[in-house]
């Protein structure tokens, strides 16, 4: 996300609030910490979707200036 952001600086804040982990496909395959179905409420594709939508929001802000 930082590399694709139109901003000069982009800061990513993780695990703020009562959110769940965003496991990677690899973590799910290997049974990584926080990637178990019973403890993780989101699909690994959720992280990709969050990145895509965040980049769309950032780009729309820069396009409007």
Rosetta silent file (secondary structure, phi, psi, omega in degrees, C-alpha in Angstrom):
SEQUENCE: XXXXXXXXXXXXXXXXXXXXXXXXXXXXXXXXXXXXXXXXXXXXXXXXXXXXXXXXXXXXXXXXX
SCORE:     score description
SCORE:     0.000 S_00000001
   1 L     0.000  -43.464 -178.812    0.000    0.000    0.000 S_00000001
   2 L   -62.665  -40.434 -178.616    2.799    2.408    0.879 S_00000001
   3 L   -70.188  -24.232 -177.266    4.593    1.788   -2.406 S_00000001
   4 L  -102.842   -1.852 -178.448    1.460    2.356   -4.490 S_00000001
   5 L   -73.735  142.482  176.930    0.112    5.371   -2.587 S_00000001
   6 L   -77.337   -9.272 -179.162    0.070    8.738   -4.378 S_00000001
   7 L   -76.828  152.605  176.206    1.072   10.463   -1.118 S_00000001
   8 L   -63.457  -42.437  176.445    4.660   11.452   -0.398 S_00000001
   9 L  -130.380  137.077  176.178    4.384    9.576    2.891 S_00000001
  10 L  -131.999  126.000  179.623    1.857    6.917    3.844 S_00000001
  11 L  -108.827  131.310  179.987    1.726    5.423    7.319 S_00000001
  12 L  -105.351  123.938  177.888    0.010    2.093    7.915 S_00000001
  13 L  -104.217  126.634 -176.922   -1.473    1.514   11.362 S_00000001
  14 L  -114.758  150.513  174.425   -2.076   -2.123   12.219 S_00000001
  15 L    53.614   41.463  176.636   -4.117   -3.853   14.885 S_00000001
  16 L   -95.109  126.845  179.500   -5.706   -0.643   16.135 S_00000001
  17 L    86.900 -154.455 -174.345   -8.928   -1.171   18.044 S_00000001
  18 L   -97.165   33.520 -178.363  -10.879   -4.388   18.265 S_00000001
  19 L   -76.525  168.493  178.514  -10.011   -5.654   14.792 S_00000001
  20 L  -101.818  166.243  173.673   -9.026   -9.182   13.878 S_00000001
  21 L   -66.123  151.235  172.890   -5.845  -10.406   12.262 S_00000001
  22 L  -110.246   92.096 -175.325   -5.696  -10.346    8.479 S_00000001
  23 L   -71.933  150.634  173.221   -4.019  -13.654    7.749 S_00000001
  24 L   -85.821  164.280  176.101   -2.095  -14.300    4.562 S_00000001
  25 H   -58.359  -41.307 -179.242   -2.804  -17.325    2.365 S_00000001
  26 H   -61.971  -43.310 -179.861    0.542  -18.730    3.490 S_00000001
  27 H   -62.334  -39.763  178.993   -0.319  -18.330    7.187 S_00000001
  28 H   -65.825  -46.073  179.008   -3.604  -20.179    6.684 S_00000001
  29 H   -59.462  -39.625 -175.007   -1.901  -23.011    4.758 S_00000001
  30 H   -94.144    0.693  178.897    0.777  -23.375    7.413 S_00000001
  31 L    69.701   37.121 -177.382   -1.529  -22.870   10.407 S_00000001
  32 L   -65.087  162.635  179.939    0.197  -19.682   11.505 S_00000001
  33 L   -55.494  129.390  178.567   -0.592  -17.795   14.687 S_00000001
  34 L    79.028    1.954 -176.652   -3.952  -16.052   14.423 S_00000001
  35 L  -105.860   10.880  178.475   -4.821  -17.772   11.152 S_00000001
  36 L   -78.194  142.309 -177.616   -7.036  -20.529   12.527 S_00000001
  37 L   -54.743  -37.166 -177.226  -10.642  -20.486   11.344 S_00000001
  38 L   -73.474  -22.977 -177.803  -11.986  -20.395   14.907 S_00000001
  39 L  -106.595  -13.653 -177.304   -9.900  -17.355   15.889 S_00000001
  40 L  -116.373  122.802 -173.760   -9.834  -15.419   12.643 S_00000001
  41 L   -93.923   -1.745 -178.431  -13.092  -14.025   11.341 S_00000001
  42 L  -120.918  155.149  178.044  -11.859  -12.848    7.929 S_00000001
  43 L   -79.093  151.339  177.623  -10.702  -14.556    4.765 S_00000001
  44 L   -56.514  -26.127  178.946   -7.100  -14.040    3.594 S_00000001
  45 H   -71.317  -13.189 -179.602   -8.454  -12.095    0.611 S_00000001
  46 H   -61.750  -38.312  179.073   -9.752   -9.416    3.009 S_00000001
  47 H   -61.965  -43.115  177.658   -6.295   -7.850    3.276 S_00000001
  48 H   -62.484  -39.715 -179.670   -6.061   -7.471   -0.500 S_00000001
  49 H   -67.204  -41.144  178.873   -9.514   -5.915   -0.579 S_00000001
  50 H   -62.898  -43.320  178.530   -8.640   -3.436    2.188 S_00000001
  51 H   -60.761  -48.105 -178.186   -5.469   -2.418    0.322 S_00000001
  52 H   -60.691  -45.467 -178.022   -7.345   -1.952   -2.965 S_00000001
  53 H   -70.210  -35.807  177.418  -10.119    0.120   -1.417 S_00000001
  54 H   -65.762  -42.804  177.891   -7.699    2.234    0.610 S_00000001
  55 H   -63.084  -39.141  176.585   -5.640    2.976   -2.506 S_00000001
  56 H   -59.958  -43.563  178.759   -8.829    3.954   -4.361 S_00000001
  57 H   -64.274  -44.588  178.999   -9.681    6.400   -1.545 S_00000001
  58 H   -61.490  -46.288 -179.174   -6.184    7.866   -1.505 S_00000001
  59 H   -63.751  -37.486  179.489   -6.127    8.255   -5.282 S_00000001
  60 H   -66.593  -32.289  177.484   -9.560    9.891   -5.311 S_00000001
  61 H   -67.709  -44.750 -179.168   -8.320   12.453   -2.781 S_00000001
  62 H   -71.489  -32.512  178.648   -5.276   13.315   -4.902 S_00000001
  63 H   -67.373  -27.715 -176.468   -7.334   13.374   -8.108 S_00000001
  64 L   -83.071   -9.267 -179.601   -9.677   15.959   -6.586 S_00000001
  65 L   -88.568    0.000    0.000   -6.875   18.428   -5.820 S_00000001
